[in-house]
């Protein structure tokens, strides 16, 4: 079997995809997903009955973290 799909939504910024193939003995594939910090995680993998599941993970882009919001909570005790 083989399959693949990709989702890229400009409105939400969501972007991910997956592809996989199996020849009856070995499964190979890859997927990618955009992370909340702005990077993209890319995973490639091979799986079979002899060596199990083996994956390589790579990140592209630079992580961006917004500055923390100031906490300005006033408590009123009655």
C-alpha positions as CSV (number, residue, x, y, z in Angstrom):
1,X,0.0,0.0,0.0
2,X,0.9,3.6,-0.2
3,X,-0.8,6.9,0.9
4,X,0.0,10.5,1.3
5,X,-1.8,13.7,2.4
6,X,-1.0,17.3,3.0
7,X,-2.9,20.0,4.9
8,X,-2.0,23.7,4.5
9,X,-4.4,26.2,5.9
10,X,-3.3,29.8,5.3
11,X,-5.9,31.2,7.7
12,X,-4.8,29.2,10.8
13,X,-1.2,28.7,9.6
14,X,-1.6,25.0,10.1
15,X,0.7,22.9,7.9
16,X,1.3,19.2,8.1
17,X,1.5,16.1,5.9
18,X,2.3,12.4,5.9
19,X,3.3,9.8,3.3
20,X,3.9,6.1,3.8
21,X,4.6,3.0,1.7
22,X,4.7,-0.7,2.5
23,X,6.0,-3.5,0.3
24,X,4.8,-6.3,2.5
25,X,8.1,-6.5,4.4
26,X,9.1,-3.0,5.2
27,X,7.3,0.3,5.9
28,X,8.9,3.6,5.0
29,X,7.5,7.0,5.4
30,X,7.8,10.6,6.5
31,X,5.7,13.3,8.1
32,X,6.0,17.0,8.9
33,X,4.1,19.3,11.2
34,X,4.4,23.0,12.0
35,X,5.0,23.4,15.7
36,X,3.4,26.2,17.8
37,X,6.9,27.8,18.2
38,X,7.1,28.4,14.4
39,X,9.6,25.5,13.6
40,X,8.7,22.6,11.4
41,X,9.4,19.1,12.6
42,X,10.3,16.5,9.9
43,X,10.3,12.8,10.7
44,X,11.5,10.0,8.3
45,X,11.1,6.4,9.4
46,X,11.6,2.8,8.5
47,X,9.9,-0.1,10.2
48,X,10.1,-3.9,9.8
49,X,9.9,-7.0,11.9
50,X,13.6,-7.4,12.2
51,X,14.8,-4.0,13.4
52,X,11.6,-2.4,14.6
53,X,10.7,1.3,14.2
54,X,13.6,3.6,13.5
55,X,13.0,7.3,13.0
56,X,15.1,10.4,12.3
57,X,13.8,13.7,13.5
58,X,14.9,17.1,12.1
59,X,13.7,20.6,12.9
60,X,13.8,23.6,10.5
61,X,13.2,27.2,11.2
62,X,13.9,29.1,14.4
63,X,11.8,28.9,17.5
64,X,10.0,32.1,18.4
65,X,8.5,32.6,21.8
66,X,6.4,35.8,22.4
67,X,7.3,37.7,25.5
68,X,5.2,36.8,28.6
69,X,2.1,38.8,29.2
70,X,2.2,41.0,32.3
71,X,0.1,39.7,35.1
72,X,-1.9,42.6,36.6
73,X,-4.5,40.9,38.8
74,X,-5.9,42.9,41.7
75,X,-7.6,40.9,44.5
76,X,-10.5,42.2,46.5
77,X,-11.2,40.4,49.7
78,X,-14.6,41.1,51.1
